[in-house]
């Protein structure tokens, strides 16, 4: 029996209807009309929140990471008068809970979780929006359940390959010398030549102090890359160390296994999802996930619409990327509504 504990509506909200604008959105309530937990096995309980209108076309948002969790800012991509938005914290991420976050936590399990959520909510078909790691997961899910997906939007795709990891931890060094220097400070030459492997070993097998040290290095490096992409100075308030530790332990778990997938599996999923209307969004200045990833998916899915965002970076907090997402999602509203008739 599924332990599905969605709460009743907290309050009804009357919202003024506004046409979606690419650069501005109507004021929207950020609280869910329904939220709770879904038990999915192996001691995992997923936090699932629904926003917008219950009788509108459904869309599920897949966050990046792995391990990052959903954020209320994701709602800014949608006109909540037109969509039923489902935010899901994946296994071991965000507000989801687990006896052991890494146990029973694989990509195949995440794909199955999405299908369990869809059925639990009584949704026949939904659109899927995924960013970074979430784009990889979205593609695999669409290939697994193509008849359940109305539209597919993949932003700043990460493909889970060793080449992606090597790019971020090794080849990016000339673009972010200060951040990379701090990342590898005090390490031997061998450790500096194998940055991810060194971090993963510390996070997976190290003492508590070593795990925290690795999480701090990884988190500050990622922040440094983000600031470098935007051309801003690093600094500011860091999240609690416990949050970084859980996030990067989970990422090390996935990245050390190529995210439990491979190029053949992704290409096969793309082929099976070839009839789904698909939009690819990628910034030309994305230093986290190389633009070539979008070109690879486009090769797998010739029918997909590839939208390059000039000078766009990686994160959806980048106004250029956020606006591209809004436009893409807006273009799917009518198609999603018609598909549910």
C-alpha positions in Angstrom: 0.0 0.0 0.0 1.4 3.4 -1.0 1.9 5.7 2.0 0.8 8.8 0.2 0.3 11.6 2.7 -0.8 14.6 0.7 -2.4 17.2 2.8 -5.6 19.0 2.1 -5.5 22.4 0.4 -4.1 25.1 2.8 -6.2 27.9 1.4 -7.8 28.9 -1.8 -6.2 31.7 -3.7 -7.9 34.1 -6.1 -5.4 35.3 -8.7 -5.8 37.8 -11.4 -5.5 36.3 -14.9 -2.6 37.7 -16.9 -1.1 36.9 -20.2 2.4 35.4 -19.9 5.2 37.8 -20.8 8.6 36.5 -21.6 10.3 38.9 -19.2 7.7 39.2 -16.4 5.3 37.0 -14.6 2.1 37.8 -12.7 2.4 37.7 -8.9 1.9 34.2 -7.8 1.5 32.4 -4.5 4.6 30.3 -3.7 2.8 27.9 -1.4 1.5 24.6 -2.6 -2.2 23.8 -2.8 -1.2 20.2 -1.9 1.9 18.7 -0.6 3.2 15.6 1.3 5.3 12.5 1.1 5.3 9.4 -1.0 7.0 6.2 0.3 8.9 4.6 -2.7 10.8 1.8 -1.0 14.3 1.3 0.5 13.3 3.6 3.3 12.9 6.7 1.0 10.0 9.1 1.3 9.8 11.7 -1.4 8.5 15.3 -0.8 6.1 16.2 -3.5 4.4 19.6 -3.8 1.7 20.8 -6.2 1.2 24.4 -7.2 -1.1 26.3 -9.6 -4.5 25.0 -10.7 -5.4 21.4 -10.0 -7.5 21.1 -13.2 -4.8 22.6 -15.5 -2.3 20.6 -17.6 0.3 19.0 -15.4 4.0 19.5 -15.5 6.7 18.0 -13.4 10.0 19.7 -12.7 13.2 17.7 -12.2 15.9 19.4 -10.3 19.7 19.2 -10.9 22.5 17.8 -8.8 21.9 15.0 -8.2 21.0 16.1 -4.7 20.1 19.8 -5.1 16.4 19.6 -4.5 13.6 21.9 -5.8 13.4 25.6 -5.0 10.3 27.9 -5.0 12.1 30.1 -7.7 11.2 27.3 -10.2 7.6 28.5 -10.0 8.8 31.7 -11.7 9.0 29.8 -15.0 5.2 29.2 -15.0 2.0 31.1 -15.2 0.3 29.2 -12.4 -3.1 30.1 -13.8 -2.3 27.8 -16.8 -0.4 24.9 -15.1 -0.5 22.3 -12.4 3.1 22.3 -11.4 4.6 19.3 -9.5 7.9 19.9 -7.7 9.6 16.7 -6.6 12.6 16.4 -4.3 14.4 13.3 -5.6 15.7 10.5 -3.3 18.1 11.9 -0.8 17.5 15.5 -1.8 15.7 18.5 -0.4 12.9 17.7 2.0 12.8 14.1 1.0 13.8 11.7 3.8 15.7 8.4 3.9 17.0 5.9 6.4 20.2 5.8 4.3 20.2 8.4 1.4 22.5 6.4 -0.7 20.8 3.0 -0.3 18.5 2.1 -3.2 19.4 5.4 -4.8 20.0 4.9 -8.6 18.8 6.5 -11.8 16.5 3.5 -12.5 14.8 4.0 -9.1 14.3 7.7 -9.8 12.7 6.9 -13.1 10.3 4.5 -11.4 9.6 7.1 -8.7 8.3 9.5 -11.3 5.9 7.0 -12.7 4.7 6.2 -9.2 4.1 9.9 -8.5 2.2 10.3 -11.8 -0.1 7.4 -11.0 -0.6 8.4 -7.4 -1.7 11.9 -8.5 -4.1 10.4 -11.2 -2.3 12.2 -14.0 -2.7 10.6 -17.5 0.0 12.7 -19.2 2.3 15.5 -18.1 5.0 17.8 -19.5 8.5 17.2 -18.1 10.9 20.1 -17.5 14.5 19.1 -16.4 17.6 21.1 -15.9 21.3 20.0 -15.8 21.2 16.5 -14.2 17.4 16.8 -14.3 17.5 17.0 -18.1 19.4 13.7 -18.2 16.8 12.1 -15.9 13.9 13.7 -17.9 15.3 12.2 -21.1 15.5 8.7 -19.5 12.0 9.0 -18.1 10.6 10.1 -21.4 12.2 7.2 -23.1 10.8 4.9 -20.5 7.2 6.3 -20.6 6.9 8.2 -23.9 3.1 7.9 -24.0 2.9 9.7 -20.6 4.8 12.8 -21.7 3.1 15.7 -23.5 6.1 17.9 -23.9 9.8 17.7 -22.9 12.0 20.7 -22.1 15.7 20.1 -21.4 17.8 23.0 -20.1 21.6 23.0 -19.7 21.7 19.2 -20.1 24.3 17.1 -18.2 24.8 13.6 -19.7 26.6 11.9 -16.8 29.6 10.9 -18.8 33.2 10.8 -17.4 34.0 13.5 -20.0 31.5 15.9 -18.4 33.1 15.3 -14.9 36.6 15.7 -16.3 35.7 18.9 -17.9 34.3 20.4 -14.7 37.1 19.4 -12.4 40.1 19.4 -14.6 39.8 21.2 -18.0 37.9 24.2 -16.5 41.1 25.2 -14.5 42.3 27.9 -17.0 38.9 29.7 -16.8 38.7 29.7 -13.0 42.4 29.6 -11.7 41.6 31.1 -8.3 38.7 28.8 -7.6 40.6 25.7 -8.8 43.6 26.7 -6.8 41.5 26.9 -3.6 39.8 23.6 -4.5 43.1 21.7 -4.7 45.1 23.7 -2.1 47.5 21.5 -0.2 47.0 18.4 -2.4 49.7 16.3 -4.0 50.3 16.5 -7.8 48.5 13.1 -8.2 45.5 14.4 -6.3 45.4 17.5 -8.4 45.4 15.3 -11.5 42.4 13.3 -10.2 40.3 16.0 -8.5 36.9 14.2 -8.6 38.4 10.9 -7.6 40.1 12.5 -4.6 36.9 14.3 -3.5 34.8 11.2 -4.0 37.2 9.1 -1.9 37.0 11.6 0.9 33.2 11.8 0.8 32.6 8.1 0.6 35.4 6.7 2.8 36.9 9.5 4.8 36.4 10.5 8.4 33.7 13.0 9.2 36.3 15.8 9.1 37.6 14.7 5.7 34.0 14.5 4.4 33.3 18.0 5.5 36.5 19.3 4.1 35.7 17.7 0.7 32.2 19.2 0.8 33.5 22.7 1.5 36.1 22.4 -1.3 33.5 21.2 -3.8 30.8 23.7 -2.8 33.1 26.7 -2.8 34.5 25.6 -6.2 31.1 25.3 -7.7 30.2 28.8 -6.3 33.4 30.2 -7.7 32.6 28.8 -11.2 29.1 30.3 -11.0 30.5 33.7 -10.1 33.1 33.5 -12.8 30.5 32.8 -15.4 28.5 35.8 -14.3 31.6 38.0 -14.0 30.9 38.7 -10.3 33.0 38.5 -7.2 32.7 35.3 -5.1 31.6 35.6 -1.5 28.4 35.8 0.4 26.6 33.6 2.8 27.2 29.8 2.5 24.5 27.2 3.1 24.9 25.1 6.3 27.8 22.6 5.9 25.4 19.7 6.6 23.4 20.7 3.5 26.6 20.7 1.3 27.7 17.4 2.8 24.5 15.6 2.0 24.4 17.1 -1.5 28.0 16.3 -2.5 28.0 12.8 -0.9 25.0 12.0 -3.1 26.6 13.6 -6.2 29.8 11.6 -5.6 27.7 8.5 -5.3 26.1 9.2 -8.7 29.1 10.6 -10.6 31.4 7.8 -9.6 28.9 5.5 -11.4 28.4 7.7 -14.5 24.9 8.4 -13.0 24.0 4.8 -13.5 23.6 5.3 -17.3 25.6 5.6 -20.4 25.5 7.1 -23.9 23.9 4.0 -25.4 21.0 4.2 -22.9 20.5 7.9 -23.4 20.5 7.7 -27.2 18.0 4.8 -27.0 15.8 6.8 -24.7 16.0 9.8 -27.1 14.9 7.5 -30.0 11.9 6.2 -28.1 10.9 9.7 -27.1 11.3 11.0 -30.7 7.5 11.7 -31.1 7.4 14.0 -28.0 7.5 17.7 -28.8 10.9 18.7 -27.4 12.7 21.9 -26.7 16.4 22.1 -25.9 17.7 25.2 -24.1 21.5 25.8 -23.6 23.6 28.8 -22.9 26.5 29.5 -25.1 28.6 30.5 -22.1 27.6 27.5 -19.9 30.8 26.4 -18.1 29.1 23.7 -16.0 27.6 21.6 -18.7 29.3 22.1 -22.1 27.1 23.3 -25.0 28.1 20.3 -26.9 25.7 18.3 -24.8 22.8 20.0 -26.4 24.2 19.4 -29.8 24.6 15.7 -29.0 20.9 15.4 -27.9 19.9 17.3 -31.0 21.7 14.7 -33.1 19.8 12.0 -31.2 16.5 13.9 -31.6 16.5 15.7 -35.0 12.9 16.8 -34.5 13.8 18.7 -31.3 13.9 22.5 -31.3 17.4 23.6 -30.1 17.5 27.2 -28.7 20.9 28.6 -28.1 20.8 31.4 -25.5 23.5 33.9 -26.5 25.8 34.6 -23.6 23.6 32.5 -21.4 25.2 30.5 -18.5 24.1 27.4 -16.7 21.8 28.3 -13.9 18.1 29.1 -14.3 18.7 32.1 -12.0 20.5 33.7 -15.1 17.9 36.1 -16.5 18.7 35.0 -20.0 18.2 31.3 -19.3 15.1 32.0 -17.1 13.4 34.0 -19.9 14.2 31.3 -22.5 12.6 28.8 -20.1 9.5 31.0 -19.7 9.1 31.3 -23.5 9.5 27.6 -24.0 7.0 26.7 -21.3 4.6 29.3 -22.5 4.7 27.8 -26.0 3.7 24.4 -24.5 0.6 25.6 -22.7 -1.8 25.3 -25.7 -0.3 22.0 -26.9 -0.5 20.5 -23.4 -4.1 21.6 -23.0 -5.1 20.1 -26.4 -3.4 16.8 -25.6 -5.5 16.5 -22.4 -8.8 17.0 -24.2 
